[in-house]
Amino acid sequence: MTAAATAAVALVLIAGGLLTVATFADRERSSLDRELERRAQGPAGRAVRPAPEPGSLEVAPGPDGPGGGGPGPRDLLAESGSFVRVVSDGQVLRAAGDVPDEGLPTRSDPGFATVDAGGGRWRILTIALELPPGFGSLSEPMIQFGADAGPLESRIDSMQRRVALISGLGIGLTVILASLLAGPALAPLSRLRRSVAGVSTTRDLSRRLPEGDAGREVDELAHGVNEMLARLESSSSETERALEATRRFAGDVGHEVRTPLTSMRANLDAVRRNPSMPEAERRAVLDDVAREQEDLVAVLDALQALARGDSAAALPREPVDMAEVIDSAVEAARRRHPGAHVELTAAEGEHMITGWPDGLRLLIDNLIENAIRHGGERVTVGLERDHGTLLLTVGDDGPGVPAREREHIFERFTRGAQAGSSPGSGLGLALVAQQAQMQGGDVTVGDSPAGGALFTVRLPGA
């Protein structure tokens, strides 16, 4: 900023100084030219006339010359440092005044000219003489009026020095003031830089830069950086969730798959080592392996669904009619469990929600499946609207969930004491809680009017 301000002021001062000196010099030279023109129109210009002898010129005699009555040589001079001379055909016919010793041209075009002569600079006005007819022996007679341009050049040089001194002082003062003012002006940027360095050092993307305590440009920069940090924080959170889901999936698989695989291998080894095993016993062992394989596939499917839910930000969302999803889930449950009695009660009309359709279906399927496995003979499914919120309830007439277990019933691989030897991996209700939270809702468990468990899911309606 100091360099830019100094360069700008220097450019203005230099341009202004050059213009000032040029204007002053032009005015001074014009004044000298007007003085020479005045002399040419005065007595000095009228003192030269043709001589009685053809082909020659003379200066009319004045009081100092013979006869008096006309301008004399002194009339050719206006002041010291000037001269008048008459030249013809490269020869000086007459001269008066402070004529330089050498260097003056004897041939020159009419008009003004500046020449160096006698160790100085002279301003010369050359005027062609008009001779009467028949006076032709003189070739190109001219009269020259000269004035010493040294004082003029001295004044111009003095002006240049003063302008250069003033410009130099102005540039120096600009450097000092710009250096003093640049610090406070750049202080907000320095604070912004330190804040950004703090974010880079701590890698804490939740930190935000201060806004509103600096100029508009700095605030706009801070706002842009804060928006960038917000996007980076969101992207980092999504990446971390995906990595955590991957690590958790790997850990869960190792935890849940080892036992059934070990059991399956033991059964298969028993069959292989005993080729003479009775057919009925062999079939029982193979049926046990098949059931364990089905349970293993179910566990893997549940873990995969949990992993997808853990990376919920990448899942597609769209408007979903919950009434249609629940109706389809109830019909599928009736086909899977022909002996179960599943009732559905829903208010008329659409019950829209914006969410992941597969996740919503997974939530409902697991609630109904859990009620059928661990409940009694009847399962009731209800859907209603409550001030913009959709309430999904699934109840049964089974043993229910004890109050001491309700806090942990939605954790992974957790099975209630009432589950007994019923099939299951302890992931179904964990999937329900995850999907409810992912859709922006929650799930709770209480007592059903029929005496069993009542699961209630609250989802924000569209």
N, C-alpha and C positions, 0 to 999 in steps of 0.2 A: 504494500500500500504506500509506503514511503517512497519507493522508487517510482511508482506510477504517478503519485502526486507531484514529485519533483520533476519528472519528465514533462508532465502536462504544464506546470508553471514555467519551466525552462523554455518550452516551446512557445508559450504565449509571450514571455518576456523577450525572447530573442526575436520573434516575429515583430512584436511592437517596437523593440529597439531599432531593428533594421528599417522599419517604416518611418520611425521618428527621424533617424539620421538621414534617410533618403529625402524626406520632406524638407528638413532643414537645409541640406545641401542644395536641393533644387531651388529653394527660396533664395538662398544666398547667391547662387550663380545667376539666377534671374535678375536679382537686384543689381549685380555688377554689369550684366548685359544691358539693362535699362540705362545705367550710367554711361556706358560707352555709346549707346544710341543717342543719349542727350548731348554728349559732346560732339557727335557727328553732325547733329542738327544745329549746333551753336556756332560761335565765331570761328572755332578751330576748323570746322568743316567748310566755312565760307572763305577762309583765308587763302585757299589755293585757287589760282586762276591761270589761264594761259599767258605766257610771256609775250612781249611784242615780237620776239623772234619766232618765226614758225618752228614748231617741233620742240618747244621747250616750255617749262612751267616755272612759275615763280610764286613766292609768297607775298601777298600784298603788304606793303610797308605800313607800319603803325606808328604810334607816337615814339617808339624807340628806334624806328628806322628813318631813313632819309625821307624828308617831306612830311612825315606825320600824317595824321588824318585817317588812318586805317589800322586794322589789327596788325600787330607785329608778332614776332616769334613767341613772345610771352603769351599771346592769345591762343597759341596752339595748345597750351598746357592748362589742365584743370587743377591738378594738385600733384604733389610729389608721388613718385612711383608710377607714373604714366608717361606715355610718349605718343607722338604723332609723326608719321613719316610718309613720304610720297615715293612710290617705286614705279618704275616703268622698264619693261624688258629686262627684268632681273637686276636692275640697277637702282640704288637709292638716290633719288634726286634731291631730297631735302628731308631732314629729320630734326626733331626737337624734343627735349625732355630726357627722361632717364632711360635712354635706349640701351638694351643689353649689348655687351661687347660682341657676342657671337651667338649663333644658334637660331636667330630669327629668320624665317623663310622669306625670300624676296619674291616668291611666286606663291599665290594662294588663291583659292576660290573665294568668291564673295561670300560673306557671312561670318559667323563666329567660329573660332577655333581656340583650342588650348594647347600651348606649346611649352616645351622646356628650353630655356635659353638663359645664358649667363648664370648658371647655377641656381635658377629659380623657375617658377612656373608663371606663365603670363597668359592672360585672356586677351585675344585679339579680335577686333571687328574690321573686316576688310570690305571697302566699298569701291566699286569701279567708277572712275571719273568719266563723265560724258563730255567730250571735246566738241567744239563747234566744227562745222563742215570745213574741209580743207586743211584741217590740223592733223595730218595723218602721219607725220614722221615719228611720233611716239607710239610705241607698241604696248598695248594693254596697260595704260596708266591706272594706278590704284592708290588710294590713300588708306593707311592702316592706323587704327586707334588701338592702343594697347594699355593695359593696366596690370599691375602686379597682382597675381592671384595668390601670393603667399599668405597674406593675412586671412583671406577667405579660407584657404586650405587649413590654416591654423585653427580658425574657428570651427571648421568641420571636424578636424581631428580632436579638438577639445570636447565637442559634443559627443563624438564617438566614445571617448574615454569616460565621460560622465555617464552615458547610457550603459556602457559595459560595466562600470562600477555599480550602478544601481541594479542592473540585471543580476550581477554576481551576488550582491547583498540579498536581493529578493530570492534567488535560488537557495542560498545558504539558510536564510530564514525559513524557507519552505521545508528544507530538510529537517531543521530542528523542530518546527511545529508539527510536521507530519509524523516524526518519530514519537513526539510526546502524545499526539492524539491517536496514533495507531494502536497503542497499548490498550486504552479503555475501549476503543472501537472493536478490537479483536478479543476482548476479554470473554464475551459470550461464546465465541468459537473455541477459545481455550478451555472453558468449562465443558463445552460439548465434547471436545476431544478427550478430556479426562474421563468423562462419563462413558464414552465409547470404549476407551482403553480399559475401564473397569469391567465392562461387559465382556471384552475379549479376554481379560485376565481370569475372571471368575467363571466364565462360560455360563453365567446366570442369565438366560434369555428372558426371564420374567422381569428383569430390571427395565425401567423406562427412563428416557432422557427428560429433563425438565423443560416444560413449555410455558410460554406466556411471560417470561421474565427477561426477554431480550427483544431485539428488533424483529420486524416481520419476516425478513429473509431467514434469520437464524431460527425463528419459531417454525417456519415452513420446513427448514432442513431437519429440525428435531422431530417434527411430526412425521416426516417421511421416514426417518430412521426408526421411529417407534412403530410405524406400520410394518416396516421390514422386520423388526424384531418380533412383532406379533406373529407374522407369517412364519418366521423361522422357528418360533416357539411351538406353533401349532404343528409344523412339519416335524420338528424334533420329537414332540409328544407322540405323534402318530408312529414315527419310526420306533420310538422306545416301546410303545404298546405292542407293535408288531414283533419286536425282538423278545419282549417279555412273553407274548403269546407263544412264540416259537419255543422259548426255553421251558415255559410251563407245559406246553404240549409234550415236549420230549421227556420232561420229568414225569408227567402223568402216565405217558405210555410205558415208560420203564417201571413205574410203580404198579400199574394195573395189569399189564400184559404178562409179566413174569410168572405170576402164580398160575393162570390158566394154561400157559404154554408148558410149564413144568408138569402140570397134571396130565395134559394131553400126551406129553412125551412118555410119562410113566405108564399110562394106559397102553400106548402103542408098543412100548418095550415089553410089557407083560404079554401082549398078544404075540409078538414076534418070538419071545423066548419060550412060549408054550404052544407049539403048533398042534398039540393034541388037546387043546382046551375045548371043553364041550361047546357045542354050537350056541346054546342058550346063553352061556356065560360070555362067549365071544361077542354075541350080538349086544348084550347089555353093556359090555365095555365100549363097543363102537358107538352105541347110542349115547353113552356118556361123553365120548369124544366129540360127537356131533353137537351135543348141547353146549359143551364148553366152547366149541368153535363159533356157534351162534352168539353166545354171550360175548366172546372176544370181538366179533364183528360189531356187535351193538356198542361195546365200550369204545372201540375205535371210531365209530360213527359219532358217538356222543362227544368224544374228545376233539374230533375234527370240527364239529359244530361249535364247541366252546372256543376253539382257536379262532374260528371265523368271527365269532362274536367279540373276542378280545380286540380284533382289528376292525371294529365297527365302522370307523370313519371311511373305510374303503368299500363298504357294502352299498349296493344300490337301494334307493328309497323311492317310493311312489305311493300314490293314493290307493288305499286298500279298504274294501268294505268288510268290516269285521264279521257282520252277520253271515256273509257267504263263506268266509274262512271257517267260522265255527260250525256252520251247518255241514260243510264238507268233512271237517274233522270228526264230528259226531257220527256221521254215516260210516266213515272209515273205521271208527272204533267198534261200531255195531257189527261190522263184517268180520273184524279180527276176533271179537269176543261175542259169539252168538248168544251165549248164556247170560251176558250182562244186560242190565236194564238201564239205559242211558236216556235221560229226558233233557230236552232243550226248550228253554223259554227265552224269547227275545222280543223286544218291542218292535212294532211295525216300522217300516222305512229303512233307509240306509244308515249305517253306523260307520262313517268314514274316519280313517286315520292315515297319516303319512308315515310309512315305515318300510321295513324290509319284509316282503311277503313271506319268504321262506322261514325267517326267524319267528314271525307271528304264528305261523302254522306249527312250528316246532314247539313253541310255548304251549299252545293249546293241546297238542298231541301228548306232551309229557304230563300235563295236569290231568287229563282224562286217563291216561295209562296208569299214572300213580294212584288215582282214585280206584280204578278197577282192580289193580294188584293188591293194594293194601286196605281197601275199603270193604264195604259189605255187599249187599245185593243191588243197591240202587245208587246211581250217580246222577246228580242234577247239574246241568250247565245253564247258566243264566247270563244275559247281556242286556244292560240298560244304560240310559244316559243320565248323568247327574251334573247339571250346570256346565256343560261343555266337556265333561270327563266321561269316558266310557268305563263302565264297571263290568268286569268279567268275573263270574263266580263259578267255582267247581266244588261241589260238596258231595259227601258220601255218608253212609250210615255205619261206617266201620268203627274201629277202636279210637280213632282220632290221634292227635299229636299232643303229648303231655306238655304242659306249660314250660317246664324246665328245658325241653328240647327245641322249642320253637325258635330260639335265638340262633341255633346252629343248624337248623334243618336244611338251610339253603346253601350250606358250604359243600364243597366238592368232596366226594367219597364219604359223605356222612349219611348214615342210615339210622333211623330211629329204632328204639328198643322194640316197638310194636311190629317192625318189619319182619322179625323172625327169620325164617328160612325162605321167605318169598324171594323170587328172582329180582335182580336189580344190581346196578353198579354204584349207586349213590351219586349219580351225575344228573339224573332227571330234573330234580328240583333246583340244582345249581344252574342248569340250562334255563329253567323258567325265570329265576332271579336275574340272570345275565340278560336275557332277551327283554324282560320288562324294563330293566334299567337302560338298555340300549335304545328302546323305543321312547324313552323319556318318562317312564312310569315306575311303578314299584309293585311288590307283591307282599301280602301278609297272610298269615294263617291264624284261624280261630276255630270256634266250635260251630258245627253245622246244626241247624234245627233238628236234623234227623239223629243227632248224637255223635256223628263222626267229625271229620276235619272239614273245614271250609276255607278254601284258598280264594283270596280276592286280589284281582289284578286291576290297578288303576292306570289307564292310558289316556294321554291328552287327545281329545277329538280334533279332527281337522276343521 
